[in-house]
Structure formats: C-alpha cells, structure tokens
Amino acid sequence: QTSFRAGEGDALAEMVFLSLLTACMGLGLQTVLIAMLVAMLGPSLALRGPDGSLADAVAGMQGYTKVMLATFMAALGLLLLSA
C-alpha cells in the first residue's frame, strides 16, 4: 500500500514543501488582488478623472498587467518546484 505522507525523517522536506505552497498561495492571492484593483480602478480613473486621464489609465493598466503576469508566473513556478 502506497502512502503519500512524509516519513518521520522527512521534516525538512515537509517544511520546504509547505513553505513553497504557502508562498505559491500568497502570490496567487496577490495576483487576484492586483487584477481586481486594476479592473475596478482603471476604468474609474479613465471615466471620472481629469482631462488626459484616459492615457494615464491605459498606461497604468498595461504596467500592472505586466506585474500581474509576473506574480502569476512566479506562483506557477513555485507550484512546480513544490511538486
């Protein structure tokens, strides 16, 4: 019978595994938070901001899209490392 639980001597491996998964989950939540804020605040700035704010909103949304993609890729990388 195969068991997927770590043995008694694998405390370091279990700690690394859980740390990587925790960091992965944190980066995933950060990605969701950035996506939510960009989707809410970007169009609001474009519509309600002063003259010329449409270009600022689009540039800001493009910048944060790169940040969001980087955090998502980092989360995927940590998930692959934990496996």
Biotite code that builds the C-alpha atoms (Angstrom):
import biotite.structure as struc

atoms = struc.array([
    struc.Atom([0.000, 0.000, 0.000], chain_id="A", res_id=1, res_name="GLN", atom_name="CA", element="C"),
    struc.Atom([1.409, 3.383, -1.038], chain_id="A", res_id=2, res_name="THR", atom_name="CA", element="C"),
    struc.Atom([1.322, 6.282, 1.397], chain_id="A", res_id=3, res_name="SER", atom_name="CA", element="C"),
    struc.Atom([1.742, 9.869, 0.272], chain_id="A", res_id=4, res_name="PHE", atom_name="CA", element="C"),
    struc.Atom([2.573, 11.141, 3.731], chain_id="A", res_id=5, res_name="ARG", atom_name="CA", element="C"),
    struc.Atom([6.135, 12.160, 4.548], chain_id="A", res_id=6, res_name="ALA", atom_name="CA", element="C"),
    struc.Atom([8.055, 9.813, 6.782], chain_id="A", res_id=7, res_name="GLY", atom_name="CA", element="C"),
    struc.Atom([9.329, 10.664, 10.231], chain_id="A", res_id=8, res_name="GLU", atom_name="CA", element="C"),
    struc.Atom([12.771, 11.647, 8.966], chain_id="A", res_id=9, res_name="GLY", atom_name="CA", element="C"),
    struc.Atom([11.490, 13.942, 6.229], chain_id="A", res_id=10, res_name="ASP", atom_name="CA", element="C"),
    struc.Atom([10.781, 17.004, 8.384], chain_id="A", res_id=11, res_name="ALA", atom_name="CA", element="C"),
    struc.Atom([12.988, 19.260, 6.258], chain_id="A", res_id=12, res_name="LEU", atom_name="CA", element="C"),
    struc.Atom([11.343, 18.111, 3.023], chain_id="A", res_id=13, res_name="ALA", atom_name="CA", element="C"),
    struc.Atom([7.915, 18.677, 4.519], chain_id="A", res_id=14, res_name="GLU", atom_name="CA", element="C"),
    struc.Atom([8.890, 22.149, 5.724], chain_id="A", res_id=15, res_name="MET", atom_name="CA", element="C"),
    struc.Atom([10.210, 23.101, 2.270], chain_id="A", res_id=16, res_name="VAL", atom_name="CA", element="C"),
    struc.Atom([7.087, 21.684, 0.605], chain_id="A", res_id=17, res_name="PHE", atom_name="CA", element="C"),
    struc.Atom([4.714, 23.574, 2.879], chain_id="A", res_id=18, res_name="LEU", atom_name="CA", element="C"),
    struc.Atom([6.751, 26.789, 2.605], chain_id="A", res_id=19, res_name="SER", atom_name="CA", element="C"),
    struc.Atom([6.688, 26.653, -1.196], chain_id="A", res_id=20, res_name="LEU", atom_name="CA", element="C"),
    struc.Atom([2.950, 26.008, -1.241], chain_id="A", res_id=21, res_name="LEU", atom_name="CA", element="C"),
    struc.Atom([2.332, 28.859, 1.192], chain_id="A", res_id=22, res_name="THR", atom_name="CA", element="C"),
    struc.Atom([4.370, 31.251, -0.940], chain_id="A", res_id=23, res_name="ALA", atom_name="CA", element="C"),
    struc.Atom([2.529, 30.000, -4.028], chain_id="A", res_id=24, res_name="CYS", atom_name="CA", element="C"),
    struc.Atom([-0.824, 30.660, -2.414], chain_id="A", res_id=25, res_name="MET", atom_name="CA", element="C"),
    struc.Atom([0.284, 34.123, -1.311], chain_id="A", res_id=26, res_name="GLY", atom_name="CA", element="C"),
    struc.Atom([1.417, 35.029, -4.819], chain_id="A", res_id=27, res_name="LEU", atom_name="CA", element="C"),
    struc.Atom([-1.836, 33.692, -6.237], chain_id="A", res_id=28, res_name="GLY", atom_name="CA", element="C"),
    struc.Atom([-3.857, 35.857, -3.869], chain_id="A", res_id=29, res_name="LEU", atom_name="CA", element="C"),
    struc.Atom([-1.688, 38.856, -4.731], chain_id="A", res_id=30, res_name="GLN", atom_name="CA", element="C"),
    struc.Atom([-2.367, 38.214, -8.421], chain_id="A", res_id=31, res_name="THR", atom_name="CA", element="C"),
    struc.Atom([-6.114, 38.147, -7.792], chain_id="A", res_id=32, res_name="VAL", atom_name="CA", element="C"),
    struc.Atom([-5.908, 41.350, -5.721], chain_id="A", res_id=33, res_name="LEU", atom_name="CA", element="C"),
    struc.Atom([-3.951, 43.191, -8.427], chain_id="A", res_id=34, res_name="ILE", atom_name="CA", element="C"),
    struc.Atom([-6.368, 42.012, -11.133], chain_id="A", res_id=35, res_name="ALA", atom_name="CA", element="C"),
    struc.Atom([-9.368, 43.099, -9.079], chain_id="A", res_id=36, res_name="MET", atom_name="CA", element="C"),
    struc.Atom([-7.958, 46.545, -8.310], chain_id="A", res_id=37, res_name="LEU", atom_name="CA", element="C"),
    struc.Atom([-6.875, 47.150, -11.905], chain_id="A", res_id=38, res_name="VAL", atom_name="CA", element="C"),
    struc.Atom([-10.296, 46.113, -13.204], chain_id="A", res_id=39, res_name="ALA", atom_name="CA", element="C"),
    struc.Atom([-12.062, 48.398, -10.717], chain_id="A", res_id=40, res_name="MET", atom_name="CA", element="C"),
    struc.Atom([-9.838, 51.463, -10.537], chain_id="A", res_id=41, res_name="LEU", atom_name="CA", element="C"),
    struc.Atom([-8.526, 51.692, -14.114], chain_id="A", res_id=42, res_name="GLY", atom_name="CA", element="C"),
    struc.Atom([-11.846, 52.341, -15.850], chain_id="A", res_id=43, res_name="PRO", atom_name="CA", element="C"),
    struc.Atom([-12.919, 54.561, -12.970], chain_id="A", res_id=44, res_name="SER", atom_name="CA", element="C"),
    struc.Atom([-9.867, 56.787, -13.485], chain_id="A", res_id=45, res_name="LEU", atom_name="CA", element="C"),
    struc.Atom([-10.440, 56.847, -17.244], chain_id="A", res_id=46, res_name="ALA", atom_name="CA", element="C"),
    struc.Atom([-14.085, 57.907, -16.891], chain_id="A", res_id=47, res_name="LEU", atom_name="CA", element="C"),
    struc.Atom([-14.010, 60.199, -13.840], chain_id="A", res_id=48, res_name="ARG", atom_name="CA", element="C"),
    struc.Atom([-10.501, 61.611, -13.942], chain_id="A", res_id=49, res_name="GLY", atom_name="CA", element="C"),
    struc.Atom([-9.405, 64.985, -15.256], chain_id="A", res_id=50, res_name="PRO", atom_name="CA", element="C"),
    struc.Atom([-8.677, 65.641, -18.919], chain_id="A", res_id=51, res_name="ASP", atom_name="CA", element="C"),
    struc.Atom([-5.989, 63.367, -20.293], chain_id="A", res_id=52, res_name="GLY", atom_name="CA", element="C"),
    struc.Atom([-6.524, 60.697, -17.668], chain_id="A", res_id=53, res_name="SER", atom_name="CA", element="C"),
    struc.Atom([-7.551, 58.100, -20.244], chain_id="A", res_id=54, res_name="LEU", atom_name="CA", element="C"),
    struc.Atom([-3.952, 57.755, -21.449], chain_id="A", res_id=55, res_name="ALA", atom_name="CA", element="C"),
    struc.Atom([-2.741, 57.569, -17.827], chain_id="A", res_id=56, res_name="ASP", atom_name="CA", element="C"),
    struc.Atom([-5.297, 54.879, -17.011], chain_id="A", res_id=57, res_name="ALA", atom_name="CA", element="C"),
    struc.Atom([-4.367, 52.780, -20.041], chain_id="A", res_id=58, res_name="VAL", atom_name="CA", element="C"),
    struc.Atom([-0.630, 53.107, -19.304], chain_id="A", res_id=59, res_name="ALA", atom_name="CA", element="C"),
    struc.Atom([-1.186, 52.187, -15.664], chain_id="A", res_id=60, res_name="GLY", atom_name="CA", element="C"),
    struc.Atom([-3.313, 49.191, -16.575], chain_id="A", res_id=61, res_name="MET", atom_name="CA", element="C"),
    struc.Atom([-0.654, 47.988, -19.020], chain_id="A", res_id=62, res_name="GLN", atom_name="CA", element="C"),
    struc.Atom([2.045, 48.350, -16.366], chain_id="A", res_id=63, res_name="GLY", atom_name="CA", element="C"),
    struc.Atom([0.080, 46.449, -13.765], chain_id="A", res_id=64, res_name="TYR", atom_name="CA", element="C"),
    struc.Atom([-0.778, 43.759, -16.298], chain_id="A", res_id=65, res_name="THR", atom_name="CA", element="C"),
    struc.Atom([2.958, 43.025, -16.557], chain_id="A", res_id=66, res_name="LYS", atom_name="CA", element="C"),
    struc.Atom([3.234, 42.907, -12.754], chain_id="A", res_id=67, res_name="VAL", atom_name="CA", element="C"),
    struc.Atom([0.211, 40.623, -12.547], chain_id="A", res_id=68, res_name="MET", atom_name="CA", element="C"),
    struc.Atom([1.630, 38.282, -15.166], chain_id="A", res_id=69, res_name="LEU", atom_name="CA", element="C"),
    struc.Atom([4.956, 38.160, -13.318], chain_id="A", res_id=70, res_name="ALA", atom_name="CA", element="C"),
    struc.Atom([3.317, 37.261, -9.993], chain_id="A", res_id=71, res_name="THR", atom_name="CA", element="C"),
    struc.Atom([1.188, 34.614, -11.709], chain_id="A", res_id=72, res_name="PHE", atom_name="CA", element="C"),
    struc.Atom([4.241, 33.062, -13.375], chain_id="A", res_id=73, res_name="MET", atom_name="CA", element="C"),
    struc.Atom([6.110, 33.130, -10.054], chain_id="A", res_id=74, res_name="ALA", atom_name="CA", element="C"),
    struc.Atom([3.189, 31.345, -8.387], chain_id="A", res_id=75, res_name="ALA", atom_name="CA", element="C"),
    struc.Atom([3.206, 28.701, -11.112], chain_id="A", res_id=76, res_name="LEU", atom_name="CA", element="C"),
    struc.Atom([6.971, 28.300, -10.767], chain_id="A", res_id=77, res_name="GLY", atom_name="CA", element="C"),
    struc.Atom([6.678, 27.780, -7.018], chain_id="A", res_id=78, res_name="LEU", atom_name="CA", element="C"),
    struc.Atom([3.907, 25.266, -7.560], chain_id="A", res_id=79, res_name="LEU", atom_name="CA", element="C"),
    struc.Atom([6.130, 23.331, -9.952], chain_id="A", res_id=80, res_name="LEU", atom_name="CA", element="C"),
    struc.Atom([9.065, 23.492, -7.521], chain_id="A", res_id=81, res_name="LEU", atom_name="CA", element="C"),
    struc.Atom([6.947, 22.088, -4.703], chain_id="A", res_id=82, res_name="SER", atom_name="CA", element="C"),
    struc.Atom([5.954, 19.011, -6.680], chain_id="A", res_id=83, res_name="ALA", atom_name="CA", element="C"),
])
